[in-house]
Amino acid sequence: MSLTSVFGQKAHTFWVLTLEKIAVLAFDIVSALLPTPTKLNTSKYNTHLLIDWRDEFLANELCWTRKKAIEGLFNYAIFKYESSLFYSDRGDFLAQKIKDSDWVLVPGRVPTLWWKTKADTKALKKKMISDFVKQGQFNKALCLVE
């Protein structure tokens, strides 16, 4: 059962937008309060990878209205990964599951309009579909067909 069917479309839209505003505000505040994790004030190898990914992501982020919240979200996740075995174990579990899965990234959507640098996603998508078909992975190829 979805939230829309429980609350109706208008209530669903209201709550989703309200919760999003609260979350964005919360991560804006987190971004202002937490010290920025750097490679100088952290020690774990994977934390340093997260810092590199954060920096690349923020360098290419075009949505200035959400950039501070996204930075806060990244910094909070990096802080928890670095300082808490509870959260770093769960982050490692999630990373392993993604690495071991058949997750398909759809060219043209990641990165997309919000990313500063653009790749030739049409050619990449065509090549990926062709490769999946050659490998007999038709379900993955179908994920890329619009």
N, C-alpha and C positions, 0 to 999 in steps of 0.2 A: 504494500500500500504506500503510495507516495504522499508527500506533504500536500501536494496540490489537491488530491482527492479527499484528504482529511479536512483541510481548511478552506478549500475553494481557491480559484486562481488569484483573486484580488488579495486575499489574506496571505496566500503563499508569497506573492510578489512583495507585499509589504514586509513580511518577516525576513525574506531573503535579503532585500535591500537594507532593512534596518540592521540585521546582523552583520552584513558586509560593512556598513558604515562603522559599527561598533568595533569590528575586527581591525579595520583600517586605522581607526583612531588608536586602538590599543597598540598596534605595532608602530605607529608614529611615536607614541609615548615610549615604548620599549627602545626604539632607535635613539631617542634623545637621552634615555637614562643609562643604558648599557654602554660600557666602553667598547669601542670598535675592536673586535678581535683582529689581530695581525699575526704574522708569522713570528714576530719578535715577542709577543706576549702569550703565545700558545706553544705547545710542544708536540702534539700528536701529528703523525704523518697525514692521516685522513682529515684532520682539522685543517691542515694546510691546503689540501685539495679543495675542501669546502670554501676556504678563503679565496682561492684562485677562481673557483666557479662563481662565487658572489661578485668578485671584482669584474670578471668578464661580463656577467649578466647585467650588472649595474652600468657598465661602460656602454652597453648597447641598448639599454632600456629607453624607450621613447616616451612612455607614459609618465610625465612629470608629476601628475596628480597622485600617483600611487608609488612613485619611486622610493619615498621615505619609508612607507609602510613595508615595501618589499625588502628594503635594506634592514629594517627592524626585524622582519621575519627571518631573513638569512642570519643576522647577527645573533638572534635568540637561539636558532637551531645550532649555530656554530658554538655558542657559549655552552649550551646544554651538552653537545657532543664532547666538547673538551673537558667539561667539569663533572660529568655524571656518567658513571659506568652503566646505570640503569638506561639512560637515553642513548649512549653510544652503542650499547649492545643491540638495541632495537633499530638504530640507524644502520648498523652493520647487517642485521638480518634483512632489512628492507633492501639495502644495496645488493646483497647476495641474491635475493629473490628476483630483482630486476635483471641482474646480470645473467641468471640462469633461465630466465623466461624467454618467451618468443615475442616480447613486446615489440610492436611495430611503430616506429616514428613515421608519421605521414609528412613527406616533403611538402613544403608550401605552408604548413601550419606551424611547424617548429623549426626555426623561428619564423615569425609571420610579420604582420603589419607593425607590431610593437618593437621590432628589432631594427637597429640602425643599418646593419650590413645585410645585403640580400644575396642569396646564392641563386644559381640557375636551377630552381627547384623543378621546373617542368622536365628538363632533361634528366635530372636525378631521379625523379619519380618514374619516368619511362624506363630507365635502366633498372631500377629496383623491381618494377613489375615484371620485366623481362627475365631478370635473374630468378625471381621467385617462381615463375612459370617453368623455367628450365630445371629448377630444383624440385619441381612437383609440389611446391608449397602454395597451392592455389588459394587457400584461405588467407594467407598473408597478401597475395597479389590483389585479392578482392578488397582488402582493407584500403588499398591505395586508389581504387577506381572510384571516381566521383559520379 
